[in-house]
Amino acid sequence: MKEFSIGANDAGQRLDRFLSKAVPLLPASLAQKYIRIKRIKLNGSRAERDTRLQAGDVLQLYINDEFFEAPREDNAYLTVATPKLNIVYEDDNILLADKRPGMAVHPHDGAEYGRTLIDHIQAYLYQKRQWRPRGENSFAPALCNRIDRNTGGIVIAAKNAEALRILNQKIKDRELEKRYLAIVEGTPKPASGSLKGYLFKDAKKNRVFVTDKPQPGAKTCQTNYVTLSSKNGLSLVECDLITGRTHQIRAQFAHAGHPLLGDGKYGKLNRKSDRNYQALYSYKLTFRFTTDAGILAYLNGKSFQVDKVDFAEEYFPGVTMK
């Protein structure tokens, strides 16, 4: 239990607004619940959320200690009252989430605490009591792969340290197959093939560049693709990442003369399309282990796919995804 003695500077505030400032990790919906069930009391008695505090009042909070910590990256999950997740698959070791475009996977410069995919996943597992941070010395549920904020698709989260270790190694050894859907401008020729080149990142500009010849600091990049359909100056393509470089698909197709629809960074925004995000989605994941996978061996050969990809249905209705 923690007490707050209300001084002159805090007097006159509503109880719920005072709580939002004094206990920033306590979600508003949870604060209202705690007020209702008398886990938050004013002068030893129940109070309403709109009660005005007076100098000399004593506020008693019978809530978990972690809510009194300062907001930071490792406890941002506490600010998520209702996790918003599209779960593709879940078991005791992993969770596959379908991340929607516009959501960041991790906080950036502390500006998005409570709004990122990892925050929502950790909040979900915490509220299900599958993760007890007070009982862990160092581990927290973590993401094994990343997807750009404005790209959607399957992101893998490990629920325990052993699963995280195995998956990180499998990704490094390219024993996971990730397929993407994209809409590009024009018609790729040939209809199926492989884009190969060298990619280097300009951190200051937050973008990458692709060249046909080796450059100092550049890494090889390869994307295999199949054109599924073409019409109205656009093509729906399926991509298989052979290497997994930053912005690889976007930059390689732009370099080949076929920028992605809606990609303002590597192409140009098409006002007719009215899209806020590039038409790119990591829609399918297959586990293809060639070495021992330990506790995750049961996943070998299994494929998981999102229910739908909005832009594919909008621009190419009826086209079957493999």
Secondary structure, DSSP 4 states (H G I P E B T S, - for coil): -EEEE--TTTTT-BHHHHHHHH-TTS-HHHHHHHHHTTSEEETTB---TTPBP-TT-EEEE---GGGGSPP-GGGGGGG-SS----EEEE-SSEEEEEEPTT--SS-STTTTTTTSHHHHHHHHHHHTTS--GGG-SS---EESS---TT-EEEEEEESSHHHHHHHHHHHHTT-EEEEEEEEEES--SSSEEEEEEEEEEETTTTEEEEESS--TT-EEEEEEEEEEEEETTEEEEEEEESS--TTHHHHHHHHTT-PBTT-TTTS---TTTT-SS-SEEEEEEEE--SS--GGGGGGTT-EEE-S--HHHHHHSTTPPP-
